[in-house]
Amino acid sequence: MAEANEPADDDAAAVPPGFVALRGASGYLEHFGQIYVDRARRVVAVRIGPQHLNPLGIPHGGMLATLADTAIGMMMMLEAGRQHPAVTASLSLDYFDAARVGDWVEAHVTFDKMGSRLRFGSCRLLAGERCLLRATAIFSVLPPRA
């Protein structure tokens, strides 16, 4: 995924300083919605849109899980210099609150251990001051391709 300095949507003023839009998403993430990243702070963010909602009118739990998993994995990849890709081996989630359409949701990532075989990290999804979700993850580093 490449980064661009300008947001993809017309509401550029709604994107906080320090965030850049990710470009070139493919596969599943191509349909997820515009993702923003602030590398320096290890934060990945998205603006909640109608496409993220479940039948109750709140963001689908799977959407929030995807954001958490993507944020942790992306920041680990950037930290490791992209040389050693890793895949999710375990993801644990605790849901605390619901977001609403229009909310700017940030995934704040921290690393617990960046090992050569396993990586451990966590994140909190925040909508303003409200913590929506806490995630912990273990990623398995892939062996070099033969």
C-alpha positions in Angstrom: 0.0 0.0 0.0 1.3 3.4 -0.9 0.6 6.6 1.0 -0.7 9.9 -0.4 -0.5 13.2 1.3 -4.1 14.1 0.5 -7.1 12.3 1.8 -9.2 10.4 -0.7 -12.5 11.9 0.4 -13.6 15.5 -0.1 -13.7 16.2 3.7 -10.0 16.9 4.0 -10.5 19.2 7.0 -11.9 16.3 8.9 -8.6 14.4 8.8 -6.4 15.4 11.8 -2.9 16.7 11.2 -0.2 14.0 10.9 -2.4 11.5 9.1 -1.9 10.5 5.4 -4.3 8.4 3.3 -3.1 4.9 2.4 -3.3 4.2 -1.3 -3.2 0.9 -3.3 -5.1 -1.3 -0.9 -6.1 -4.6 -2.6 -8.3 -7.6 -1.8 -10.4 -7.3 1.3 -9.0 -3.9 2.4 -9.9 -2.4 -1.0 -13.6 -2.6 0.1 -13.0 -1.5 3.7 -12.9 2.2 3.2 -10.1 4.8 3.3 -7.5 4.1 5.9 -5.2 6.8 7.3 -1.9 6.3 9.1 0.3 8.4 11.4 3.5 6.4 11.4 5.3 8.6 14.0 2.6 7.9 16.6 1.8 4.3 15.5 -1.8 5.2 14.8 -4.1 3.9 12.0 -7.5 5.5 11.6 -10.7 5.4 9.6 -13.9 7.6 9.4 -16.9 5.5 10.2 -19.3 5.4 7.2 -22.7 3.8 6.5 -20.9 0.8 4.9 -19.4 -0.1 8.3 -22.7 -0.5 10.1 -24.5 -3.6 11.2 -28.3 -3.9 11.3 -28.4 -2.2 14.7 -26.9 1.0 13.1 -23.5 0.7 14.8 -20.2 -0.3 13.4 -20.0 -4.1 12.9 -17.8 -5.8 15.4 -15.9 -7.5 12.6 -15.2 -4.1 11.0 -13.6 -3.0 14.3 -11.7 -6.3 14.6 -10.4 -5.8 11.0 -9.2 -2.3 11.9 -7.4 -3.5 15.0 -5.8 -6.5 13.3 -4.7 -4.4 10.3 -3.3 -1.6 12.5 -1.2 -4.0 14.6 0.0 -5.9 11.6 0.8 -2.8 9.6 2.8 -1.2 12.3 4.7 -4.4 13.0 5.6 -4.6 9.3 6.8 -1.0 9.3 8.8 -1.5 12.5 10.4 -4.6 11.0 11.3 -2.8 7.8 9.0 -5.0 5.6 11.7 -7.7 5.3 10.1 -10.2 7.5 6.3 -10.4 7.0 4.1 -11.9 9.7 0.6 -13.2 9.9 -2.0 -13.1 12.7 -1.7 -16.2 14.9 -4.0 -15.0 17.6 -6.3 -12.0 18.1 -8.2 -11.3 21.3 -10.8 -8.5 21.5 -12.7 -6.8 24.3 -15.5 -4.5 23.1 -16.3 -1.5 25.4 -18.4 0.9 23.4 -19.9 1.6 20.0 -18.9 4.2 17.5 -21.3 6.2 15.4 -21.4 7.2 11.7 -19.0 10.1 11.2 -16.7 9.2 14.1 -13.0 9.3 13.5 -11.7 6.1 15.0 -8.0 5.7 15.8 -6.2 2.4 16.5 -3.2 3.2 18.8 -0.7 0.4 18.6 2.0 -0.7 21.1 4.5 -3.5 20.8 5.1 -5.9 23.7 7.8 -7.9 21.9 9.2 -8.0 18.3 10.9 -11.4 18.2 12.4 -13.3 15.3 9.6 -15.9 15.3 6.7 -14.3 17.2 5.6 -10.7 17.6 3.3 -9.5 20.4 1.3 -6.3 20.2 -1.8 -4.5 21.2 -4.0 -1.6 20.4 -6.9 0.4 21.6 -9.5 1.8 19.3 -10.5 5.3 20.3 -13.3 7.6 19.2 -12.3 10.9 20.8 -11.8 10.0 24.5 -14.0 6.9 24.3 -12.3 3.6 24.2 -14.3 1.3 21.9 -12.1 -1.8 21.9 -8.9 -3.3 23.3 -7.1 -5.9 21.2 -4.1 -8.1 21.8 -2.4 -10.0 19.1 0.3 -12.5 18.4 1.8 -12.5 14.9 3.9 -15.4 13.5 6.9 -14.4 11.3 6.8 -16.2 8.0 9.9 -18.2 7.0 11.8 -17.0 3.9 10.4 -18.4 0.6 12.4 -21.1 -0.9 
